[in-house]
Amino acid sequence: MVETFLYPIVTFLIFLTLVCLLYILAGKFGPKFKEAKYKLKSYACGEDSPGENKPQSYGLFHVAFFFTILHVGALLIATAPRGLGALLGIVLIGSMGITALALYVGGDKHV
């Protein structure tokens, strides 16, 4: 029974349930939202902000995503089991290569 809690998915679901319960309880016992004239108005550094739309810059997003893919892949490969389970690592290396190639070739076209 104790070994069941060592599985990451079981631990994740237990803590997800606890967080959801805490969120619901905090919503019930916390202060209620009161409508105020300036509560939802933009405010920055003591001055009123016009709240204009600024274009988002995703210029380096593909680079950050590339490094994330490589680091997660390296972690999974480093912790891969030996034997027949290592075939999953080979499939992972192949999918990482395809993803890295896609990010390298077409990553900056959407900027």
MOBELBEL-V150681 format. One record per residue. N is the residue number from 1. RES is the residue in one small letter. SS is DSSP state (H for helix, E for strand, C for the rest). PSI is psi in degrees with one decimal (999 if undefined). BURIAL is I if it has 9 or more other C-alpha atoms within 8 Angstrom, else O. Layout:
# MOBELBEL-V150681
n={N N}
res={RES RES}
ss={SS SS}
psi={PSI PSI}
burial={BURIAL BURIAL}
This chain:
# MOBELBEL-V150681
n={1 2 3 4 5 6 7 8 9 10 11 12 13 14 15 16 17 18 19 20 21 22 23 24 25 26 27 28 29 30 31 32 33 34 35 36 37 38 39 40 41 42 43 44 45 46 47 48 49 50 51 52 53 54 55 56 57 58 59 60 61 62 63 64 65 66 67 68 69 70 71 72 73 74 75 76 77 78 79 80 81 82 83 84 85 86 87 88 89 90 91 92 93 94 95 96 97 98 99 100 101 102 103 104 105 106 107 108 109 110 111}
res={m v e t f l y p i v t f l i f l t l v c l l y i l a g k f g p k f k e a k y k l k s y a c g e d s p g e n k p q s y g l f h v a f f f t i l h v g a l l i a t a p r g l g a l l g i v l i g s m g i t a l a l y v g g d k h v}
ss={C H H H H H C H H H H H H H H H H H H H H H H H H H H H H C C C C C C C C C C C C C E E C C E E C C C C C C C C C C C C H H H H H H H H H H H H H H H H H H C C C C H H H H H H H H H H H H H H H H H H H H H H H H H H H H C}
psi={-41.9 -32.9 -23.8 -35.2 -11.1 -13.4 129.7 -38.1 -36.1 -45.0 -41.4 -45.4 -36.2 -47.4 -31.3 -41.1 -43.2 -41.2 -41.2 -43.0 -42.1 -38.8 -43.8 -44.5 -40.4 -34.6 -34.0 -39.2 -15.3 171.1 144.0 152.8 130.3 132.9 126.3 155.4 -45.0 12.8 -36.4 10.7 145.9 142.5 129.8 120.2 39.0 1.7 151.9 136.3 133.9 -18.8 36.7 157.7 131.2 137.7 138.6 142.0 113.3 33.4 -37.4 13.7 -42.0 -30.3 -44.1 -40.6 -37.7 -48.4 -35.5 -45.7 -45.5 -40.7 -42.9 -40.5 -43.0 -39.0 -43.1 -38.4 -38.9 -29.3 11.6 146.1 161.8 164.7 -139.4 -29.8 -16.3 -17.8 -31.7 -36.3 -36.4 -41.3 -39.8 -41.8 -41.5 -44.7 -33.7 -39.4 -43.2 -43.4 -43.1 -39.4 -42.1 -40.2 -35.9 -42.0 -46.6 12.9 -34.3 5.8 -18.9 13.0 999}
burial={O O O O I O O O O I I O O O O O O O O O O O O O O O O O O O O O O O O O O O O O O O O O O O O O O O O O O O O O O O O O O I I O O I O O I I O O I O O I I O O I O O O O I I O O I O O I I O O I O O I I O I I O O O I I O O O}
